[in-house]
Amino acid sequence: MPLYLASLNSGSNGNCYYIGNDTEAVLIDAGISCRETERRMIRLGLPIRNVKAIFITHEHTDHTRGTEVLSRKFGIPVYITGTTYRHSRMKLDPKVMKSFTAGTPVEVGNLRVNPFSKRHDASQPHSFTVSSNGITAGVFTDIGIACDQVVLHLSQCHAAFLEANYDEKMLEGGRYPFFLKQRIRGEEGHLSNDQALELFKTHGPVYMQLLVLSHLSAENNHPQLVHDLFSSHANGIKIVVASRFEETELFCIQE
């Protein structure tokens, strides 16, 4: 059974990633409105009933904005740590709230969701890989540095959403104030194009099939720049740049 994945939106205006098999799926973050989530899934031919859980990486609103309505409307469980929930502005029905612990897999039907901790300027940030029938896909965004956990989990992925947030020259020469530039490129900020490329080149496994470059800055990056940079090192891996305005196509990953 293959694994299907798509970015429904990726960027500081909202993040939402779909990973599933033929009958069940999870959303990693729900940072766009319920209405837009539904519209984009319909365009991809994805039934909302297949979404069995939402997993929240951290409390920033571009990752949580649509969670309350989506969960309430469709009765979808939300996996979130207590610390992240306390720092968020969400008010979830306690009946749908479920916790998780880094390093302890969560079974969602035939999907195994593996949470792991990462470095980012949030209260208790996590990322996730999702596995089914020997295929693994992961979401690696909002990462300050490529810590050991990020390296370990990326090295196991057949497909990955990998942050390439900013071009270093564009950020340095851009209009952002100095403190914000320091935050972005700090150890609890975001991965640059060059940092992401080095991570991909050094730790992407030989069996990786798809890399979706994600969470691009609108101000300090450009999709074509990122695509060209990674394509020259792809070695047969499909390179896609996720949009901050629309969904990607639905990708099918098979062994």
ZABADO-811270 format. One line per field, with one value per residue: residue number from 1; residue in three letters; chain; z negated, x negated, y of N, C-alpha, C in turn. Coordinates in Angstrom, 3 decimals, always signed. Layout:
N
nr	c(NUM;...)
rest	c(ALA;...)
kette	c(A;...)
nz	c(Z;...)
nx	c(X;...)
ny	c(Y;...)
caz	c(Z;...)
cax	c(X;...)
cay	c(Y;...)
cz	c(Z;...)
cx	c(X;...)
cy	c(Y;...)
This chain:
255
nr	c(1;2;3;4;5;6;7;8;9;10;11;12;13;14;15;16;17;18;19;20;21;22;23;24;25;26;27;28;29;30;31;32;33;34;35;36;37;38;39;40;41;42;43;44;45;46;47;48;49;50;51;52;53;54;55;56;57;58;59;60;61;62;63;64;65;66;67;68;69;70;71;72;73;74;75;76;77;78;79;80;81;82;83;84;85;86;87;88;89;90;91;92;93;94;95;96;97;98;99;100;101;102;103;104;105;106;107;108;109;110;111;112;113;114;115;116;117;118;119;120;121;122;123;124;125;126;127;128;129;130;131;132;133;134;135;136;137;138;139;140;141;142;143;144;145;146;147;148;149;150;151;152;153;154;155;156;157;158;159;160;161;162;163;164;165;166;167;168;169;170;171;172;173;174;175;176;177;178;179;180;181;182;183;184;185;186;187;188;189;190;191;192;193;194;195;196;197;198;199;200;201;202;203;204;205;206;207;208;209;210;211;212;213;214;215;216;217;218;219;220;221;222;223;224;225;226;227;228;229;230;231;232;233;234;235;236;237;238;239;240;241;242;243;244;245;246;247;248;249;250;251;252;253;254;255)
rest	c(MET;PRO;LEU;TYR;LEU;ALA;SER;LEU;ASN;SER;GLY;SER;ASN;GLY;ASN;CYS;TYR;TYR;ILE;GLY;ASN;ASP;THR;GLU;ALA;VAL;LEU;ILE;ASP;ALA;GLY;ILE;SER;CYS;ARG;GLU;THR;GLU;ARG;ARG;MET;ILE;ARG;LEU;GLY;LEU;PRO;ILE;ARG;ASN;VAL;LYS;ALA;ILE;PHE;ILE;THR;HIS;GLU;HIS;THR;ASP;HIS;THR;ARG;GLY;THR;GLU;VAL;LEU;SER;ARG;LYS;PHE;GLY;ILE;PRO;VAL;TYR;ILE;THR;GLY;THR;THR;TYR;ARG;HIS;SER;ARG;MET;LYS;LEU;ASP;PRO;LYS;VAL;MET;LYS;SER;PHE;THR;ALA;GLY;THR;PRO;VAL;GLU;VAL;GLY;ASN;LEU;ARG;VAL;ASN;PRO;PHE;SER;LYS;ARG;HIS;ASP;ALA;SER;GLN;PRO;HIS;SER;PHE;THR;VAL;SER;SER;ASN;GLY;ILE;THR;ALA;GLY;VAL;PHE;THR;ASP;ILE;GLY;ILE;ALA;CYS;ASP;GLN;VAL;VAL;LEU;HIS;LEU;SER;GLN;CYS;HIS;ALA;ALA;PHE;LEU;GLU;ALA;ASN;TYR;ASP;GLU;LYS;MET;LEU;GLU;GLY;GLY;ARG;TYR;PRO;PHE;PHE;LEU;LYS;GLN;ARG;ILE;ARG;GLY;GLU;GLU;GLY;HIS;LEU;SER;ASN;ASP;GLN;ALA;LEU;GLU;LEU;PHE;LYS;THR;HIS;GLY;PRO;VAL;TYR;MET;GLN;LEU;LEU;VAL;LEU;SER;HIS;LEU;SER;ALA;GLU;ASN;ASN;HIS;PRO;GLN;LEU;VAL;HIS;ASP;LEU;PHE;SER;SER;HIS;ALA;ASN;GLY;ILE;LYS;ILE;VAL;VAL;ALA;SER;ARG;PHE;GLU;GLU;THR;GLU;LEU;PHE;CYS;ILE;GLN;GLU)
kette	c(A;A;A;A;A;A;A;A;A;A;A;A;A;A;A;A;A;A;A;A;A;A;A;A;A;A;A;A;A;A;A;A;A;A;A;A;A;A;A;A;A;A;A;A;A;A;A;A;A;A;A;A;A;A;A;A;A;A;A;A;A;A;A;A;A;A;A;A;A;A;A;A;A;A;A;A;A;A;A;A;A;A;A;A;A;A;A;A;A;A;A;A;A;A;A;A;A;A;A;A;A;A;A;A;A;A;A;A;A;A;A;A;A;A;A;A;A;A;A;A;A;A;A;A;A;A;A;A;A;A;A;A;A;A;A;A;A;A;A;A;A;A;A;A;A;A;A;A;A;A;A;A;A;A;A;A;A;A;A;A;A;A;A;A;A;A;A;A;A;A;A;A;A;A;A;A;A;A;A;A;A;A;A;A;A;A;A;A;A;A;A;A;A;A;A;A;A;A;A;A;A;A;A;A;A;A;A;A;A;A;A;A;A;A;A;A;A;A;A;A;A;A;A;A;A;A;A;A;A;A;A;A;A;A;A;A;A;A;A;A;A;A;A;A;A;A;A;A;A;A;A;A;A;A;A)
nz	c(+0.000;+0.936;-0.165;-0.478;+0.086;-0.463;-0.346;-1.764;-2.315;-2.738;-4.577;-6.186;-6.348;-6.826;-7.559;-6.552;-6.249;-4.490;-5.021;-4.200;-3.755;-1.664;-3.025;-5.408;-7.063;-8.279;-9.386;-9.535;-11.435;-11.235;-9.906;-8.200;-7.275;-8.143;-6.026;-3.771;-3.987;-3.515;-0.850;+0.597;+0.182;+1.453;+4.108;+4.555;+4.541;+2.099;-0.534;-3.414;-5.487;-5.701;-7.257;-10.245;-12.438;-13.816;-14.093;-16.077;-15.683;-17.019;-18.866;-17.341;-15.419;-12.643;-12.361;-13.694;-13.196;-11.916;-13.431;-15.621;-14.495;-12.445;-13.861;-15.552;-13.703;-12.314;-14.209;-14.730;-16.306;-18.167;-18.454;-20.769;-22.815;-26.367;-27.213;-24.811;-24.208;-26.346;-25.779;-23.471;-21.690;-21.531;-22.093;-22.714;-22.569;-25.346;-24.925;-22.450;-22.607;-22.660;-23.987;-23.328;-23.317;-22.775;-20.862;-21.339;-19.449;-17.817;-17.066;-14.386;-13.098;-10.434;-10.230;-11.488;-13.618;-14.406;-16.865;-17.357;-19.101;-18.464;-17.570;-18.018;-18.264;-20.243;-22.738;-23.223;-20.877;-18.237;-15.616;-13.046;-11.778;-9.480;-9.020;-6.990;-6.065;-5.503;-4.305;-4.721;-5.518;-6.230;-8.135;-8.209;-9.283;-10.465;-11.980;-13.814;-13.886;-12.412;-14.332;-16.122;-16.218;-14.080;-11.945;-12.232;-11.747;-9.216;-7.690;-7.380;-5.638;-2.861;-1.589;-2.052;-3.652;-3.667;-5.313;-3.677;-4.309;-3.927;-1.809;-2.375;-1.522;-0.598;-2.962;-4.571;-3.107;-3.088;-4.210;-6.819;-10.360;-12.424;-14.749;-14.068;-11.863;-13.190;-14.841;-12.944;-11.709;-13.834;-16.313;-17.117;-15.157;-11.776;-8.992;-6.563;-2.940;-2.223;-4.529;-4.611;-2.196;-2.683;-4.738;-3.336;-1.296;-2.815;-4.539;-3.415;-2.467;-0.172;+0.985;+1.056;+2.574;+3.012;+2.428;+0.835;+0.814;-1.694;-3.643;-2.727;-2.913;-2.202;-1.808;-1.809;-0.060;+2.927;+4.995;+7.469;+7.248;+5.087;+6.094;+8.288;+6.985;+5.424;+7.346;+8.819;+7.277;+7.024;+7.950;+9.201;+7.450;+6.977;+6.997;+5.457;+4.928;+2.302;+2.155;+0.826;+1.326;+2.454;+2.800;+3.261;+5.866;+5.409;+4.138;+4.726;+3.033;+3.312;+2.433)
nx	c(-0.847;-0.718;-2.090;-0.611;-1.064;-0.882;-1.451;+0.701;+0.555;-2.212;-4.262;-4.842;-2.300;-0.659;-0.593;-0.226;-0.193;+0.411;+0.468;+0.908;+2.463;+4.331;+6.747;+6.695;+5.469;+3.246;+3.029;+0.297;-0.007;+2.384;+2.720;+4.101;+7.351;+10.331;+12.150;+10.501;+8.784;+10.558;+11.358;+8.973;+8.278;+10.436;+9.960;+7.751;+8.850;+9.217;+10.855;+12.233;+12.980;+11.070;+9.073;+7.749;+6.503;+4.966;+1.786;-0.111;-2.842;-3.946;-3.085;-2.722;-0.721;-0.579;-0.655;+1.441;+3.887;+6.324;+7.131;+9.004;+11.638;+11.650;+11.258;+13.518;+15.676;+15.433;+14.902;+12.245;+9.470;+6.929;+3.546;+1.374;-1.088;-0.867;-2.236;-2.599;+0.092;+0.892;-0.521;+0.590;+3.281;+5.535;+8.741;+9.675;+11.916;+11.843;+12.344;+11.336;+8.673;+5.406;+2.396;-1.168;-4.460;-7.843;-9.686;-8.031;-6.059;-2.903;-0.037;+2.101;+4.591;+3.382;+1.185;-1.884;-2.909;-5.668;-6.886;-9.375;-11.745;-12.895;-14.871;-13.607;-12.050;-9.895;-7.590;-7.688;-8.740;-8.109;-8.750;-7.582;-7.606;-5.890;-4.829;-4.054;-3.554;-6.295;-7.144;-8.241;-7.537;-8.397;-8.086;-9.925;-10.257;-10.523;-12.977;-15.842;-18.538;-20.176;-19.772;-20.726;-18.433;-16.858;-18.569;-18.736;-16.034;-15.442;-17.164;-15.860;-13.791;-11.601;-10.359;-10.174;-9.189;-11.005;-12.368;-13.416;-14.134;-15.269;-17.374;-20.693;-22.060;-19.966;-18.524;-20.402;-20.790;-18.275;-15.236;-14.544;-14.676;-17.668;-17.490;-15.491;-16.570;-18.640;-17.171;-15.933;-18.102;-19.246;-19.952;-17.507;-15.794;-15.254;-15.968;-18.392;-18.690;-21.191;-21.909;-19.842;-20.323;-22.833;-22.140;-20.389;-22.105;-24.002;-22.654;-20.309;-18.705;-19.720;-17.537;-15.587;-12.795;-11.354;-11.551;-10.179;-10.477;-10.057;-8.181;-9.171;-10.485;-8.643;-9.824;-12.591;-13.511;-13.217;-11.160;-12.166;-14.910;-15.508;-14.638;-16.356;-18.828;-18.669;-18.020;-20.302;-21.656;-20.142;-20.177;-18.324;-16.183;-12.931;-12.308;-10.436;-8.858;-7.062;-4.076;-3.028;-0.514;+1.204;+2.176;-0.138;-0.556;+0.820;-1.253;-2.509;-4.045;-5.927;-7.392)
ny	c(-1.189;+2.147;+5.346;+8.493;+11.941;+15.500;+18.996;+21.237;+23.883;+26.077;+28.051;+31.269;+32.250;+30.141;+26.642;+23.296;+19.885;+16.922;+13.469;+10.128;+6.820;+4.550;+4.591;+6.051;+8.995;+11.593;+14.982;+17.078;+19.702;+22.405;+24.989;+26.661;+27.938;+26.072;+25.966;+26.463;+24.301;+22.161;+22.822;+22.586;+19.932;+18.703;+19.479;+17.935;+15.462;+14.204;+12.709;+14.218;+12.627;+10.693;+11.741;+11.110;+12.184;+15.127;+16.448;+18.560;+20.659;+22.910;+25.930;+28.268;+30.489;+30.162;+27.511;+26.469;+27.699;+26.791;+24.666;+24.371;+24.726;+22.826;+20.429;+20.474;+20.500;+18.092;+16.216;+15.451;+14.012;+15.761;+15.788;+16.962;+18.457;+19.080;+21.358;+22.806;+23.287;+24.924;+27.226;+28.038;+29.723;+28.323;+26.785;+23.861;+21.096;+19.062;+16.368;+15.686;+16.078;+14.792;+13.539;+13.346;+11.875;+12.593;+10.303;+8.165;+6.206;+6.869;+5.122;+5.338;+3.941;+2.123;+3.693;+4.847;+7.249;+9.119;+11.068;+13.619;+15.637;+19.025;+21.961;+25.102;+28.348;+27.999;+26.718;+23.895;+22.379;+20.017;+17.627;+15.339;+11.989;+9.850;+6.597;+3.736;+0.447;+0.001;+2.359;+5.679;+9.038;+12.429;+15.497;+18.320;+21.148;+24.596;+24.742;+25.312;+24.392;+21.564;+19.173;+16.124;+14.483;+15.390;+14.759;+11.937;+11.103;+12.167;+10.665;+8.309;+8.557;+8.104;+10.118;+13.663;+16.704;+19.469;+22.202;+25.134;+27.980;+30.586;+32.590;+33.308;+35.636;+37.235;+37.597;+38.961;+41.313;+42.364;+44.085;+43.512;+44.160;+44.140;+42.495;+40.667;+39.378;+38.076;+36.381;+34.702;+33.399;+32.173;+29.556;+28.647;+29.288;+29.282;+27.077;+27.846;+28.050;+26.961;+25.528;+23.640;+22.324;+21.161;+19.397;+17.708;+16.683;+15.341;+13.601;+12.628;+9.650;+6.999;+5.866;+7.767;+9.338;+11.683;+15.161;+17.827;+21.107;+23.461;+25.932;+28.434;+31.712;+34.619;+37.021;+36.716;+34.782;+32.739;+30.773;+29.651;+29.994;+28.286;+25.814;+25.448;+25.333;+22.955;+21.047;+20.610;+18.850;+16.604;+13.920;+12.154;+12.266;+13.510;+16.917;+19.387;+22.527;+23.767;+25.713;+28.914;+29.698;+27.830;+24.352;+21.593;+19.114;+15.804;+13.395;+10.131;+7.602;+4.757;+1.590)
caz	c(+0.000;+1.018;-1.037;+0.295;-0.655;+0.216;-1.137;-1.514;-2.330;-3.414;-4.685;-7.415;-6.331;-7.181;-7.240;-6.708;-5.423;-4.457;-4.792;-4.464;-2.844;-0.895;-3.843;-6.575;-6.913;-9.333;-9.034;-10.393;-11.583;-10.563;-10.005;-7.320;-7.745;-7.857;-4.678;-2.768;-4.088;-2.781;+0.582;+1.195;+0.192;+2.502;+5.398;+4.688;+4.495;+0.798;-1.434;-4.752;-6.441;-5.846;-8.241;-11.546;-13.522;-13.535;-14.987;-16.146;-15.918;-18.032;-19.098;-16.495;-14.772;-11.262;-12.425;-14.478;-12.957;-11.541;-14.191;-16.427;-13.668;-11.738;-14.830;-16.024;-12.628;-11.859;-15.330;-14.526;-17.474;-18.023;-19.270;-21.141;-24.188;-27.300;-27.201;-23.593;-24.315;-27.297;-25.155;-22.280;-21.953;-21.165;-23.084;-22.149;-23.380;-25.999;-24.422;-21.233;-22.864;-23.004;-24.167;-22.787;-23.904;-21.812;-20.862;-21.506;-18.268;-17.962;-16.011;-13.862;-12.135;-9.920;-10.198;-12.717;-13.673;-15.349;-17.229;-17.869;-19.475;-17.562;-18.054;-17.431;-19.317;-20.733;-24.095;-23.224;-19.461;-17.735;-14.240;-12.952;-10.596;-9.364;-8.317;-6.699;-5.166;-5.126;-3.669;-5.715;-5.088;-7.390;-8.036;-8.847;-9.118;-11.699;-12.593;-13.921;-13.465;-12.124;-15.488;-15.892;-15.975;-12.701;-11.075;-12.342;-11.134;-7.775;-7.055;-7.247;-4.879;-1.418;-1.137;-3.155;-3.558;-4.313;-5.313;-3.067;-4.625;-3.457;-1.166;-3.323;-0.971;-0.579;-4.338;-5.044;-2.402;-3.095;-5.040;-8.180;-11.391;-12.800;-15.742;-13.393;-11.090;-14.139;-15.257;-11.844;-11.432;-15.083;-16.532;-17.343;-14.086;-10.585;-8.155;-5.305;-1.774;-2.271;-5.624;-4.183;-1.147;-3.312;-5.425;-2.294;-0.634;-3.746;-5.301;-2.664;-2.110;+1.266;+1.476;+1.056;+3.872;+3.145;+1.469;+1.005;+0.110;-2.406;-4.547;-2.146;-3.263;-1.095;-1.695;-1.757;+0.734;+4.182;+5.352;+8.552;+6.694;+4.272;+6.972;+9.072;+6.077;+5.023;+8.529;+9.265;+6.375;+6.767;+8.245;+9.510;+6.500;+7.445;+6.193;+5.578;+3.982;+1.799;+2.301;-0.289;+1.825;+2.928;+2.528;+4.272;+6.337;+4.494;+4.513;+4.354;+2.755;+3.195;+2.274)
cax	c(+0.000;-1.570;-1.867;-0.266;-1.345;-0.743;-1.410;+1.900;+0.023;-3.501;-4.834;-4.488;-0.860;+0.078;-1.247;+0.623;-0.754;+1.239;-0.231;+1.832;+2.517;+5.576;+7.961;+6.567;+4.438;+3.093;+2.529;-0.723;+0.404;+3.607;+2.495;+4.986;+8.727;+11.048;+12.723;+9.447;+8.318;+11.532;+11.297;+7.748;+8.372;+11.396;+9.290;+6.819;+9.606;+8.988;+12.011;+11.884;+13.235;+9.855;+8.180;+8.063;+5.850;+4.134;+0.634;-0.573;-4.284;-4.189;-1.910;-2.622;+0.597;-0.653;-0.586;+2.610;+5.029;+7.557;+7.277;+10.223;+12.837;+11.517;+11.478;+14.903;+16.608;+15.338;+14.591;+10.903;+8.592;+5.770;+2.408;+0.645;-1.592;-0.243;-2.986;-2.245;+1.478;+0.955;-1.100;+1.372;+4.515;+6.642;+9.659;+10.112;+12.745;+10.975;+12.610;+10.564;+7.259;+4.577;+1.010;-2.190;-5.792;-8.927;-10.279;-7.013;-5.183;-1.452;+0.604;+3.359;+4.904;+2.166;+0.118;-2.669;-3.415;-6.780;-7.262;-10.724;-11.973;-13.744;-15.214;-12.852;-11.676;-8.549;-7.662;-8.057;-8.542;-8.335;-8.419;-7.008;-7.598;-4.709;-5.220;-3.039;-3.993;-7.703;-7.418;-8.268;-7.610;-8.584;-7.929;-11.087;-10.189;-10.676;-14.132;-16.971;-19.735;-19.946;-20.226;-20.854;-17.115;-16.492;-19.434;-18.325;-14.735;-15.526;-17.921;-14.975;-12.609;-11.434;-9.899;-10.278;-8.976;-12.199;-12.421;-14.479;-13.395;-15.808;-18.674;-21.482;-22.355;-18.721;-18.196;-21.362;-20.598;-16.864;-14.757;-14.228;-15.564;-18.766;-17.077;-14.708;-17.535;-19.329;-16.222;-15.705;-19.269;-19.762;-19.822;-16.101;-15.069;-14.886;-17.065;-18.653;-18.813;-22.465;-21.845;-18.953;-21.006;-23.868;-21.429;-19.890;-23.233;-24.772;-21.872;-19.202;-19.062;-19.811;-16.227;-14.637;-12.158;-10.730;-11.877;-9.324;-11.092;-8.890;-8.264;-9.994;-10.183;-8.145;-10.675;-14.027;-13.769;-12.469;-10.987;-13.040;-16.259;-15.614;-14.500;-17.588;-19.907;-18.547;-17.945;-21.661;-22.171;-19.007;-20.524;-17.131;-15.106;-12.024;-12.376;-9.239;-8.806;-5.700;-3.587;-2.353;+0.778;+2.036;+1.704;-0.915;+0.118;+0.788;-2.353;-2.353;-5.358;-5.875;-8.717)
cay	c(+0.000;+3.337;+6.482;+9.680;+13.155;+16.781;+20.218;+22.033;+25.253;+26.065;+29.379;+31.981;+32.527;+28.934;+25.371;+22.120;+18.815;+15.710;+12.201;+9.030;+5.677;+4.519;+4.669;+6.918;+10.012;+12.582;+16.300;+17.658;+21.095;+22.858;+26.414;+27.418;+27.820;+24.828;+26.074;+26.290;+22.918;+21.350;+23.126;+22.073;+18.478;+18.332;+19.612;+16.806;+14.212;+13.586;+12.849;+14.673;+11.540;+9.897;+12.358;+10.513;+12.911;+16.297;+16.517;+19.939;+20.742;+23.938;+26.757;+29.457;+30.473;+29.670;+26.047;+26.046;+28.590;+26.106;+23.424;+24.306;+24.533;+21.555;+19.365;+20.516;+20.191;+16.702;+15.330;+14.899;+14.141;+16.629;+15.376;+18.163;+18.341;+20.000;+22.609;+23.535;+23.748;+26.042;+28.409;+28.381;+30.458;+27.439;+26.226;+22.594;+20.205;+18.074;+15.018;+15.401;+16.316;+13.646;+13.926;+12.452;+12.035;+12.383;+8.971;+7.131;+6.245;+6.879;+4.342;+5.874;+2.896;+1.497;+4.691;+5.025;+8.623;+9.131;+12.439;+13.844;+17.032;+19.801;+23.279;+26.203;+29.288;+27.693;+26.176;+22.478;+22.034;+18.666;+17.278;+13.990;+11.136;+8.988;+5.369;+2.725;-0.616;+0.122;+3.645;+6.748;+10.432;+13.280;+16.946;+18.913;+22.595;+25.361;+24.095;+26.223;+23.675;+20.147;+18.412;+14.681;+13.901;+15.723;+13.953;+10.537;+10.834;+12.426;+9.580;+7.147;+8.971;+7.962;+11.435;+14.618;+18.140;+20.018;+23.657;+25.934;+29.204;+31.861;+32.733;+34.091;+36.963;+37.998;+37.983;+39.958;+42.570;+42.721;+45.190;+43.105;+44.708;+43.247;+41.492;+39.641;+38.591;+37.207;+35.346;+33.765;+32.567;+31.629;+28.115;+28.315;+29.958;+28.524;+26.605;+28.536;+27.175;+26.242;+24.551;+22.552;+21.570;+20.342;+18.313;+16.805;+16.020;+14.520;+12.630;+12.049;+8.267;+6.710;+5.442;+8.879;+9.544;+12.995;+16.207;+18.997;+22.231;+23.998;+27.082;+29.480;+33.090;+35.441;+38.210;+36.428;+33.592;+32.694;+29.357;+29.196;+29.935;+27.073;+24.646;+25.297;+24.948;+21.557;+20.181;+20.265;+17.803;+15.716;+12.523;+11.367;+12.544;+14.543;+18.135;+20.222;+23.644;+23.972;+27.082;+29.568;+30.154;+26.734;+23.007;+20.888;+17.916;+14.674;+12.510;+8.723;+7.027;+3.307;+0.977)
cz	c(+0.000;-0.057;-0.148;-0.543;+0.214;-0.805;-0.771;-1.564;-3.122;-3.401;-5.950;-7.469;-6.651;-6.706;-7.519;-5.726;-5.605;-4.184;-5.122;-3.499;-2.124;-1.741;-5.024;-6.393;-8.175;-8.694;-10.034;-10.347;-10.778;-10.649;-8.992;-7.756;-7.395;-6.434;-3.606;-2.802;-3.309;-1.276;+1.242;+1.221;+1.272;+3.869;+5.642;+4.695;+3.190;-0.093;-2.839;-5.784;-6.637;-6.909;-9.640;-12.716;-12.954;-14.566;-14.916;-16.518;-17.011;-17.963;-18.191;-15.595;-13.317;-11.201;-13.127;-14.060;-12.678;-12.402;-14.919;-15.583;-12.971;-12.668;-15.269;-14.940;-12.283;-12.979;-15.243;-15.800;-17.160;-18.998;-19.504;-22.548;-25.073;-27.313;-25.983;-23.688;-25.243;-26.696;-23.886;-22.686;-21.695;-22.374;-22.457;-23.120;-24.030;-25.475;-23.202;-21.460;-23.298;-23.071;-23.457;-23.463;-22.844;-21.974;-21.063;-20.339;-18.645;-16.788;-15.647;-12.743;-11.725;-9.754;-11.546;-12.663;-14.775;-15.660;-17.674;-18.123;-18.509;-18.211;-17.299;-18.570;-19.692;-22.050;-24.142;-21.798;-19.132;-16.215;-14.228;-11.668;-10.652;-8.510;-8.106;-5.709;-4.623;-4.434;-4.730;-5.046;-6.333;-7.081;-8.870;-8.566;-10.475;-12.555;-12.628;-13.454;-13.220;-13.256;-15.162;-15.578;-14.547;-11.720;-11.062;-11.571;-9.642;-7.055;-6.846;-6.285;-3.382;-0.782;-2.327;-2.719;-4.348;-4.179;-4.567;-3.146;-3.954;-2.725;-2.021;-2.809;-0.937;-1.972;-4.809;-4.393;-2.423;-4.118;-6.473;-9.172;-11.853;-13.754;-15.092;-12.516;-11.997;-14.621;-14.178;-11.651;-12.699;-15.226;-16.906;-16.309;-12.965;-9.817;-6.900;-4.156;-1.864;-3.390;-5.243;-3.125;-1.734;-4.049;-4.433;-1.662;-1.547;-4.341;-4.589;-2.211;-0.602;+1.843;+1.435;+2.468;+4.092;+2.039;+1.795;+0.160;-0.413;-3.236;-4.027;-2.641;-2.025;-0.797;-1.339;-0.985;+2.028;+4.625;+6.437;+8.092;+5.932;+5.153;+7.754;+8.194;+5.760;+6.225;+8.999;+8.394;+6.170;+6.990;+8.435;+8.566;+7.049;+6.472;+6.498;+4.570;+3.585;+1.861;+1.005;+0.109;+2.230;+2.585;+3.619;+4.909;+5.252;+4.982;+3.973;+4.209;+2.534;+3.041;+3.626)
cx	c(-0.889;-1.239;-1.640;-0.561;-1.205;-0.916;-0.132;+1.589;-1.272;-4.104;-4.363;-3.023;-0.030;-0.614;-0.310;+0.153;+0.066;+0.353;+0.737;+1.676;+3.870;+6.818;+7.888;+5.376;+4.345;+2.713;+1.445;-0.520;+1.669;+3.630;+3.222;+6.420;+9.314;+11.585;+11.663;+8.881;+9.246;+11.430;+10.099;+7.723;+9.341;+10.741;+8.311;+7.523;+9.462;+10.212;+11.575;+12.092;+12.002;+8.911;+8.600;+7.426;+5.111;+3.009;+0.047;-2.057;-4.639;-3.071;-1.767;-1.393;+0.558;-0.667;+0.685;+3.921;+6.340;+7.923;+8.614;+11.452;+12.793;+11.815;+12.931;+15.881;+16.614;+14.987;+13.224;+10.074;+7.381;+4.691;+1.518;+0.109;-0.900;-0.927;-2.645;-0.831;+1.591;+0.407;-0.358;+2.595;+5.747;+7.481;+10.288;+11.015;+11.830;+11.167;+11.764;+9.066;+6.540;+3.126;+0.078;-3.508;-6.832;-9.516;-9.296;-6.037;-3.712;-0.856;+1.936;+3.790;+3.638;+1.016;-0.589;-3.308;-4.464;-7.180;-8.723;-10.924;-12.949;-14.035;-14.400;-12.388;-10.205;-8.709;-8.148;-7.903;-8.896;-8.168;-7.986;-7.432;-6.353;-5.094;-4.026;-3.610;-5.400;-8.079;-7.308;-8.372;-7.706;-8.395;-9.035;-11.087;-10.305;-11.783;-15.292;-18.272;-19.365;-20.544;-20.245;-19.513;-16.641;-17.285;-18.977;-17.045;-14.720;-16.193;-17.084;-13.816;-12.699;-10.970;-9.942;-9.843;-10.125;-12.222;-13.655;-13.959;-13.953;-17.136;-19.495;-21.776;-21.101;-18.333;-19.117;-21.125;-19.173;-16.518;-14.424;-15.169;-16.569;-18.321;-16.297;-15.601;-18.260;-18.429;-16.079;-16.894;-19.904;-19.465;-18.410;-15.216;-14.680;-16.131;-17.178;-18.673;-20.078;-22.484;-20.983;-19.619;-22.068;-23.248;-20.954;-21.032;-23.911;-23.955;-20.628;-19.562;-19.035;-18.456;-15.187;-14.114;-11.700;-11.207;-11.021;-9.909;-9.998;-9.238;-9.222;-9.547;-9.692;-9.092;-12.114;-14.373;-12.966;-12.365;-11.941;-14.480;-16.472;-15.559;-15.783;-18.733;-19.855;-18.541;-19.327;-22.299;-21.150;-19.330;-19.291;-15.979;-14.242;-12.064;-11.160;-9.355;-7.351;-5.339;-2.981;-0.960;+1.727;+1.408;+0.742;-0.032;+0.047;-0.285;-2.103;-3.736;-5.192;-7.287;-9.302)
cy	c(+1.249;+4.356;+7.704;+10.918;+14.390;+17.889;+20.951;+23.518;+25.222;+27.457;+30.061;+32.377;+31.288;+27.674;+24.210;+21.064;+17.538;+14.515;+11.070;+7.878;+5.694;+4.819;+5.629;+7.859;+10.849;+13.911;+16.670;+19.167;+21.391;+24.380;+27.266;+27.144;+26.460;+24.844;+25.843;+24.870;+21.988;+21.570;+22.487;+20.547;+17.996;+18.413;+18.473;+15.459;+13.468;+13.785;+13.233;+13.568;+10.655;+10.457;+11.898;+11.248;+14.120;+16.299;+17.929;+19.982;+21.748;+24.962;+27.969;+29.366;+30.021;+28.143;+25.550;+26.706;+27.858;+24.917;+23.324;+23.988;+23.186;+20.379;+19.303;+20.061;+18.711;+15.722;+14.695;+15.074;+15.022;+16.163;+16.591;+17.979;+19.366;+21.357;+23.447;+24.087;+24.955;+27.333;+28.819;+29.196;+29.595;+27.057;+24.994;+21.857;+19.171;+16.654;+14.671;+15.543;+15.038;+14.107;+12.952;+12.786;+11.759;+10.988;+7.841;+7.188;+6.213;+6.118;+4.993;+4.930;+2.177;+2.477;+4.729;+6.408;+8.689;+10.575;+12.511;+15.332;+17.688;+21.148;+24.331;+27.099;+29.142;+26.945;+24.728;+21.925;+20.590;+18.638;+15.823;+13.294;+10.262;+7.798;+4.459;+1.734;-0.390;+1.411;+4.738;+8.103;+11.295;+14.743;+17.585;+20.422;+23.272;+24.765;+25.087;+25.617;+22.218;+19.315;+16.917;+14.028;+14.178;+14.867;+12.495;+10.272;+11.140;+11.265;+8.321;+7.396;+8.659;+9.274;+12.380;+16.012;+18.778;+21.533;+24.166;+27.368;+30.448;+31.683;+33.696;+35.500;+37.832;+38.460;+39.105;+41.318;+43.087;+43.774;+44.803;+43.799;+43.653;+42.150;+40.356;+38.770;+37.610;+36.078;+34.282;+32.843;+31.987;+30.137;+27.688;+29.014;+29.024;+28.095;+27.459;+27.527;+26.329;+25.201;+23.355;+21.695;+20.658;+19.153;+17.264;+16.013;+15.014;+13.383;+12.108;+10.638;+8.037;+6.327;+6.561;+9.124;+10.979;+13.923;+17.425;+20.122;+23.143;+25.230;+28.154;+30.853;+33.836;+36.591;+37.867;+35.160;+33.675;+31.234;+28.861;+29.067;+28.636;+25.830;+24.401;+24.802;+23.461;+20.610;+19.750;+19.191;+16.684;+14.246;+11.642;+11.561;+13.674;+15.725;+19.003;+21.352;+23.873;+25.447;+27.593;+30.045;+29.025;+25.402;+22.528;+19.819;+16.847;+13.690;+11.113;+8.113;+5.524;+2.766;+0.597)
